[in-house]
Amino acid sequence: MRSFLRRLCVLIILSILIGSTLQQAFTAEKKTIRFWIYGADTIVKPIKKVCKDFENLHPDISVDIQVFGAWDDLNRKALLALAAGDQPDMMRGKPQLLADFAEKGALEPLDSYIKKDRVNTAYFLDVLFQKSSKYKGKTYAFPFHVTCPALFYNTELFKAAGLKRPPNTWEEEVEYAKKLTIPEKKQWGIYLYGGVYGYIMYLWQNGGKYISDDYSKVLFNSKEGLEALQWTIDLMYKHKVTPPLGSQTSQDITQGKVGMWHTYSEYRAVYRRDFPNLKFASAIFPKKVKRTSMEMSSALIIFSASKVKQEAWELLKFLCLNEDNQRYMMSESDFLPVHKKVLMNPPFYTDPYFKPFIWQLFHDVDARPIVPGADEMVNKLQEELQNAWYLKKSPEKALADAEKALNEILARNK
């Protein structure tokens, strides 16, 4: 009997030890994906929910999400973390900054993952994989969401001004803006899409180019570029239908004091949530030479130093390839999905609000170039455009000075 009890005790102790060892092994094997993102609650909450679903499907993986309040803050912190050797495993970033990270050897090329899992990139919007995912022939990013500016207009102000449809040309847009401008009511006819990207978009609409196809020199200092810049200046000072770009405020739009404005699809979610009395509709851009909009996507990247690259790739697929997840996250935020099949079905394609944005993405859209020093170029061009907008320099002088500075940046970063 004593022998039996002794053996039983030994077996119990062994089972406890084995169970403890197995639990420790499981805990040790659990891997964490550090995932840095930027965004408002309208997109952050759906991302967190989908990542929690991923964790439930993969109990050996946890996702540690860190949210940043601004794109610039996210990019700056990522570069600092890279220099310190403490970068995250995965990040939601801007495609045009791929070159700066890739040149440092910081990004994991995704081509082998795509090939191994037989991902058909033709299922995604063409511009995203043709122009916004690659650098020097390698795929470094996978598109997560897409949006683009289009024309918004206040339907109540249109009705009061006797306007029955959105403008079709730049000339009509100016005429509409004049009818919608009522100085005594502090009501403006139009708010342009401000800054560098607005200027580049209007340059494209006028038939011009921002940069050469081989990214060796900028091309905006041209007849088309000067006309586009002069058009924005004339709206401010000649026609007086929009305030100087730096003094435009979103509050004017939400208070119903702006007839037309250019912005992204996701603003509907904000307007619905915070300004339910604002009555508005969307339309494709008025035409000059073209109607070109600018794709403003975000993409997911995996850092080459990550110890959990395969796990990060699985999370990336769950966020970008899973049709149900794309449909849920984008319908919650009023961003647009990158997957053509999801985009061309409810709730997106059947919603009249989304149709202008979808038209732009399929028919007339271009992308920001992926070149080293992209942000430095944008900041310098912004400085010179502001000199023109605030009448500190002539448009000709501002564009010439910007051309010289940006070409020097391109040459330096070759």
C-alpha positions as CSV (number, residue, x, y, z in Angstrom):
1,M,0.0,0.0,0.0
2,R,2.8,2.4,0.9
3,S,4.5,1.5,-2.3
4,F,1.4,2.3,-4.3
5,L,0.9,5.7,-2.5
6,R,4.6,6.5,-3.1
7,R,4.2,5.8,-6.8
8,L,0.9,7.8,-6.9
9,C,2.6,10.8,-5.3
10,V,5.5,10.6,-7.8
11,L,3.0,10.5,-10.7
12,I,1.1,13.5,-9.3
13,I,4.3,15.5,-8.9
14,L,5.4,14.6,-12.4
15,S,2.0,15.6,-13.9
16,I,2.2,18.9,-12.1
17,L,5.8,19.5,-13.4
18,I,4.9,18.5,-16.9
19,G,1.8,20.7,-16.9
20,S,3.8,23.6,-15.6
21,T,6.5,23.0,-18.2
22,L,3.9,22.9,-21.0
23,Q,2.3,26.1,-19.8
24,Q,5.7,27.9,-19.7
25,A,6.5,26.6,-23.1
26,F,3.2,27.9,-24.5
27,T,3.7,31.2,-22.8
28,A,7.2,31.4,-24.2
29,E,6.1,30.6,-27.7
30,K,3.4,33.3,-27.7
31,K,4.6,36.0,-30.1
32,T,3.8,39.7,-30.0
33,I,3.4,41.9,-33.2
34,R,4.1,45.6,-32.4
35,F,1.8,47.4,-34.8
36,W,2.0,51.2,-35.2
37,I,-0.9,53.1,-36.8
38,Y,-2.3,56.6,-37.3
39,G,-5.9,57.5,-37.4
40,A,-9.1,58.8,-35.9
41,D,-11.5,56.7,-33.9
42,T,-13.6,56.0,-37.1
43,I,-10.8,53.8,-38.4
44,V,-8.8,52.9,-35.3
45,K,-11.7,51.2,-33.5
46,P,-12.4,48.9,-36.5
47,I,-8.7,48.1,-36.8
48,K,-8.6,47.2,-33.2
49,K,-11.7,45.0,-33.5
50,V,-10.2,43.1,-36.5
51,C,-6.9,42.6,-34.7
52,K,-8.8,41.2,-31.7
53,D,-10.5,38.8,-34.1
54,F,-7.0,37.8,-35.4
55,E,-5.8,37.1,-31.8
56,N,-8.8,34.9,-31.2
57,L,-8.0,32.9,-34.3
58,H,-4.3,32.8,-33.3
59,P,-4.0,32.4,-29.5
60,D,-0.3,32.1,-29.8
61,I,-0.1,35.7,-31.2
62,S,-0.8,39.0,-29.6
63,V,-1.1,42.4,-31.4
64,D,0.3,45.4,-29.5
65,I,-1.3,48.4,-31.2
66,Q,0.2,51.9,-30.7
67,V,-1.9,54.8,-32.1
68,F,-0.3,58.1,-33.1
69,G,-2.2,61.4,-33.5
70,A,-0.7,62.6,-36.8
71,W,1.0,61.1,-39.8
72,D,4.1,63.3,-39.3
73,D,4.4,62.2,-35.7
74,L,4.1,58.5,-36.7
75,N,6.7,58.9,-39.5
76,R,9.1,60.8,-37.3
77,K,8.9,58.4,-34.4
78,A,9.3,55.4,-36.8
79,L,12.6,57.0,-38.2
80,L,13.8,57.6,-34.7
81,A,12.9,54.1,-33.6
82,L,14.7,52.8,-36.7
83,A,17.9,54.7,-35.7
84,A,17.6,53.3,-32.2
85,G,17.1,49.7,-33.4
86,D,13.7,49.6,-31.7
87,Q,11.3,49.8,-34.7
88,P,7.9,48.1,-34.6
89,D,7.2,44.9,-36.5
90,M,4.5,46.5,-38.8
91,M,3.2,49.9,-39.5
92,R,0.4,51.6,-41.4
93,G,2.3,54.2,-43.4
94,K,2.2,56.6,-46.4
95,P,3.3,55.0,-49.7
96,Q,5.4,58.0,-50.8
97,L,7.7,57.5,-47.8
98,L,8.6,54.0,-48.8
99,A,11.8,55.1,-50.5
100,D,13.3,56.7,-47.3
101,F,12.7,53.5,-45.4
102,A,13.8,51.2,-48.2
103,E,17.1,53.0,-48.8
104,K,18.0,52.3,-45.2
105,G,17.3,48.6,-45.7
106,A,14.5,48.8,-43.1
107,L,11.7,47.2,-45.1
108,E,10.9,43.6,-45.7
109,P,10.3,43.0,-49.4
110,L,6.9,41.3,-49.8
111,D,7.2,39.7,-53.3
112,S,8.2,36.3,-51.9
113,Y,5.3,36.3,-49.5
114,I,2.9,37.3,-52.3
115,K,4.2,34.6,-54.6
116,K,4.2,31.9,-51.9
117,D,0.6,32.5,-50.9
118,R,-0.4,33.1,-54.6
119,V,-1.9,36.5,-53.9
120,N,-3.4,37.9,-57.1
121,T,-2.6,41.6,-57.0
122,A,-4.9,42.1,-60.0
123,Y,-7.8,42.0,-57.6
124,F,-6.7,45.3,-56.2
125,L,-7.0,48.8,-57.6
126,D,-4.5,49.2,-60.4
127,V,-2.9,52.4,-59.2
128,L,-2.1,50.9,-55.8
129,F,0.2,48.2,-57.1
130,Q,1.4,50.0,-60.2
131,K,2.5,53.2,-58.4
132,S,2.0,53.1,-54.6
133,S,3.5,49.8,-53.4
134,K,6.9,49.4,-55.1
135,Y,10.3,51.0,-55.0
136,K,13.1,50.0,-57.4
137,G,11.1,47.0,-58.6
138,K,10.4,45.5,-55.2
139,T,7.1,45.4,-53.4
140,Y,7.5,47.0,-50.0
141,A,3.9,47.8,-49.0
142,F,0.5,46.2,-49.3
143,P,-2.4,48.6,-49.7
144,F,-4.7,48.8,-46.7
145,H,-7.2,51.5,-47.6
146,V,-7.7,54.1,-50.3
147,T,-9.4,57.4,-50.6
148,C,-9.1,60.4,-52.9
149,P,-10.4,64.0,-53.0
150,A,-13.6,64.8,-54.9
151,L,-16.0,67.7,-55.1
152,F,-18.4,68.2,-52.2
153,Y,-21.2,70.8,-52.3
154,N,-23.8,72.1,-49.8
155,T,-27.1,71.1,-51.3
156,E,-29.0,73.8,-49.3
157,L,-26.8,76.6,-50.6
158,F,-27.0,75.2,-54.1
159,K,-30.8,75.3,-54.0
160,A,-30.8,78.9,-52.6
161,A,-28.5,80.0,-55.4
162,G,-30.6,78.3,-58.1
163,L,-27.9,75.7,-58.9
164,K,-29.4,72.4,-59.9
165,R,-26.3,70.3,-60.6
166,P,-22.6,70.3,-59.7
167,P,-20.2,72.1,-62.0
168,N,-18.7,70.3,-65.0
169,T,-15.7,72.4,-65.8
170,W,-13.3,74.8,-64.1
171,E,-15.0,77.7,-65.8
172,E,-18.4,76.6,-64.4
173,E,-16.8,76.0,-61.0
174,V,-15.7,79.7,-60.9
175,E,-19.1,80.9,-62.0
176,Y,-20.8,78.7,-59.4
177,A,-18.4,80.0,-56.7
178,K,-19.3,83.6,-57.6
179,K,-23.0,82.9,-57.2
180,L,-22.4,81.1,-53.9
181,T,-20.2,83.8,-52.3
182,I,-22.2,86.2,-50.1
183,P,-19.7,88.5,-48.2
184,E,-22.3,90.0,-45.9
185,K,-23.2,86.5,-44.7
186,K,-19.5,85.5,-44.5
187,Q,-20.4,82.8,-47.0
188,W,-17.7,81.5,-49.4
189,G,-18.2,80.0,-52.8
190,I,-15.4,77.4,-52.7
191,Y,-12.7,76.0,-50.5
192,L,-9.9,74.4,-52.4
193,Y,-7.9,71.4,-51.4
194,G,-5.0,73.2,-49.8
195,G,-1.3,72.8,-49.8
196,V,1.1,71.0,-52.1
197,Y,-1.1,68.1,-52.9
198,G,-3.9,70.4,-53.9
199,Y,-1.6,72.2,-56.2
200,I,-0.3,69.0,-57.7
201,M,-3.8,67.8,-58.3
202,Y,-4.8,71.0,-60.1
203,L,-1.6,70.7,-62.1
204,W,-2.6,67.2,-63.2
205,Q,-6.1,68.5,-64.0
206,N,-4.6,71.1,-66.3
207,G,-2.6,68.5,-68.1
208,G,0.8,69.1,-66.4
209,K,3.2,66.8,-64.6
210,Y,4.8,67.0,-61.2
211,I,7.9,64.9,-61.9
212,S,9.5,63.0,-64.8
213,D,8.7,59.3,-65.3
214,D,12.2,58.4,-64.2
215,Y,11.9,60.7,-61.2
216,S,15.1,62.5,-62.2
217,K,13.6,66.1,-62.3
218,V,10.5,68.0,-61.5
219,L,8.3,69.3,-64.3
220,F,5.8,71.6,-62.6
221,N,7.5,74.8,-63.6
222,S,5.7,74.8,-66.9
223,K,2.8,76.6,-68.7
224,E,0.4,74.1,-67.2
225,G,1.9,74.5,-63.7
226,L,1.8,78.3,-63.9
227,E,-1.8,78.3,-65.0
228,A,-2.8,76.0,-62.2
229,L,-1.1,78.1,-59.6
230,Q,-2.5,81.3,-61.1
231,W,-6.0,79.8,-61.0
232,T,-5.8,79.3,-57.3
233,I,-4.5,82.8,-56.8
234,D,-7.3,84.3,-58.9
235,L,-9.9,82.5,-56.9
236,M,-8.5,84.3,-53.8
237,Y,-7.7,87.8,-55.1
238,K,-9.4,88.3,-58.4
239,H,-12.7,86.5,-58.1
240,K,-12.7,86.7,-54.2
241,V,-14.6,83.5,-53.9
242,T,-12.3,81.8,-51.4
243,P,-10.1,83.1,-48.6
244,P,-6.3,82.7,-48.6
245,L,-5.6,79.0,-48.2
246,G,-4.0,79.3,-44.8
247,S,-7.2,80.9,-43.3
248,Q,-9.7,78.3,-44.5
249,T,-11.3,76.5,-41.6
250,S,-13.3,73.3,-41.5
251,Q,-15.7,75.1,-39.1
252,D,-16.9,77.3,-42.0
253,I,-17.9,74.1,-43.9
254,T,-19.6,72.4,-41.0
255,Q,-21.5,75.6,-40.2
256,G,-22.9,75.7,-43.7
257,K,-20.9,78.7,-44.9
258,V,-19.1,77.1,-47.9
259,G,-20.8,76.2,-51.1
260,M,-18.2,73.8,-52.6
261,W,-15.1,72.2,-51.2
262,H,-12.6,69.5,-52.2
263,T,-11.9,66.7,-49.7
264,Y,-11.9,63.0,-49.0
265,S,-14.6,60.3,-48.8
266,E,-14.1,59.6,-45.1
267,Y,-15.2,63.1,-44.1
268,R,-18.8,61.9,-44.4
269,A,-18.3,59.8,-41.3
270,V,-17.2,62.9,-39.4
271,Y,-20.0,65.0,-40.7
272,R,-22.6,62.4,-39.9
273,R,-21.3,61.9,-36.4
274,D,-20.6,65.5,-35.4
275,F,-22.6,67.7,-37.8
276,P,-25.9,65.9,-38.7
277,N,-27.6,69.1,-39.9
278,L,-25.0,69.6,-42.7
279,K,-26.7,68.8,-46.0
280,F,-24.2,67.9,-48.7
281,A,-23.5,65.7,-51.7
282,S,-20.4,64.6,-53.7
283,A,-19.5,64.7,-57.4
284,I,-16.5,64.0,-59.6
285,F,-14.1,66.8,-60.2
286,P,-14.9,69.5,-62.7
287,K,-12.8,69.2,-65.8
288,K,-10.0,71.4,-67.2
289,V,-8.0,69.2,-69.4
290,K,-8.7,66.2,-67.2
291,R,-10.6,65.5,-63.9
292,T,-7.6,63.9,-62.2
293,S,-7.8,63.2,-58.5
294,M,-5.0,62.0,-56.2
295,E,-5.1,58.6,-54.6
296,M,-4.4,59.0,-50.9
297,S,-4.0,55.5,-49.7
298,S,-2.3,54.0,-46.7
299,A,-0.4,50.8,-46.8
300,L,1.0,48.2,-44.4
301,I,4.7,47.6,-44.2
302,I,6.8,45.0,-42.3
303,F,10.2,46.0,-41.0
304,S,13.1,43.8,-42.0
305,A,14.4,43.6,-38.4
306,S,11.2,42.1,-37.1
307,K,11.5,38.7,-35.3
308,V,7.9,37.9,-36.2
309,K,7.8,38.7,-39.9
310,Q,5.7,35.6,-40.8
311,E,3.2,36.4,-38.1
312,A,3.1,40.1,-39.2
313,W,2.4,38.9,-42.8
314,E,-0.5,36.8,-41.5
315,L,-2.0,39.8,-39.8
316,L,-1.4,41.9,-42.9
317,K,-3.4,39.4,-45.0
318,F,-6.2,39.3,-42.4
319,L,-6.4,43.1,-42.6
320,C,-6.0,43.6,-46.4
321,L,-7.0,40.4,-48.1
322,N,-10.0,39.3,-46.1
323,E,-13.0,40.7,-47.9
324,D,-15.3,40.7,-44.8
325,N,-12.7,42.6,-42.8
326,Q,-12.2,45.1,-45.6
327,R,-15.9,45.6,-45.9
328,Y,-16.4,46.1,-42.2
329,M,-13.5,48.5,-41.5
330,M,-14.1,50.7,-44.5
331,S,-17.9,50.9,-44.1
332,E,-17.4,51.9,-40.5
333,S,-15.0,54.7,-41.5
334,D,-16.1,55.8,-45.0
335,F,-12.7,55.0,-46.3
336,L,-12.7,52.9,-49.4
337,P,-11.6,49.2,-49.7
338,V,-8.6,48.4,-51.9
339,H,-10.1,45.2,-53.1
340,K,-12.0,45.7,-56.4
341,K,-14.6,43.0,-55.7
342,V,-15.5,44.6,-52.3
343,L,-15.5,48.1,-53.8
344,M,-17.9,47.2,-56.6
345,N,-20.5,45.6,-54.3
346,P,-22.7,46.9,-51.5
347,P,-22.4,48.9,-49.4
348,F,-20.0,50.9,-51.5
349,Y,-20.9,50.8,-55.2
350,T,-24.6,51.0,-54.5
351,D,-24.2,54.2,-52.4
352,P,-24.6,57.3,-54.5
353,Y,-22.3,59.2,-52.2
354,F,-19.3,56.9,-53.0
355,K,-19.8,56.7,-56.8
356,P,-17.8,59.9,-57.6
357,F,-14.9,58.6,-55.6
358,I,-15.1,55.2,-57.2
359,W,-15.3,56.8,-60.6
360,Q,-12.2,58.9,-59.9
361,L,-10.3,55.8,-58.7
362,F,-11.1,53.7,-61.8
363,H,-11.0,56.4,-64.5
364,D,-8.8,59.4,-63.6
365,V,-6.4,59.2,-60.6
366,D,-2.7,59.5,-60.2
367,A,-0.3,58.8,-57.3
368,R,2.4,60.7,-55.4
369,P,5.9,59.6,-56.5
370,I,7.9,57.3,-54.3
371,V,11.3,59.0,-54.2
372,P,13.9,59.5,-51.4
373,G,13.3,62.9,-49.7
374,A,9.6,63.0,-50.7
375,D,8.7,64.9,-47.5
376,E,11.6,67.3,-47.9
377,M,10.4,68.1,-51.4
378,V,6.8,68.6,-50.3
379,N,7.9,71.0,-47.5
380,K,10.0,73.1,-49.9
381,L,7.4,73.3,-52.5
382,Q,4.8,74.2,-49.8
383,E,7.1,77.1,-48.8
384,E,7.3,78.5,-52.3
385,L,3.6,78.0,-53.0
386,Q,2.8,80.0,-49.9
387,N,5.1,82.8,-51.1
388,A,2.9,83.0,-54.2
389,W,-0.5,82.6,-52.4
390,Y,0.4,85.4,-49.9
391,L,1.8,87.6,-52.7
392,K,5.4,87.6,-51.4
393,K,6.6,86.3,-54.8
394,S,5.2,86.2,-58.3
395,P,3.9,82.8,-59.4
396,E,6.8,82.6,-61.9
397,K,9.4,83.3,-59.3
398,A,7.9,80.9,-56.7
399,L,7.8,78.0,-59.2
400,A,11.3,78.7,-60.5
401,D,12.7,78.7,-57.0
402,A,10.8,75.6,-56.1
403,E,12.0,73.8,-59.2
404,K,15.7,74.6,-58.4
405,A,15.4,73.5,-54.8
406,L,13.5,70.2,-55.6
407,N,15.9,69.2,-58.3
408,E,18.8,69.7,-55.9
409,I,17.0,67.4,-53.5
410,L,16.5,64.8,-56.2
411,A,20.2,65.0,-57.3
412,R,21.4,64.7,-53.7
413,N,19.4,61.6,-53.0
414,K,20.3,59.7,-56.2
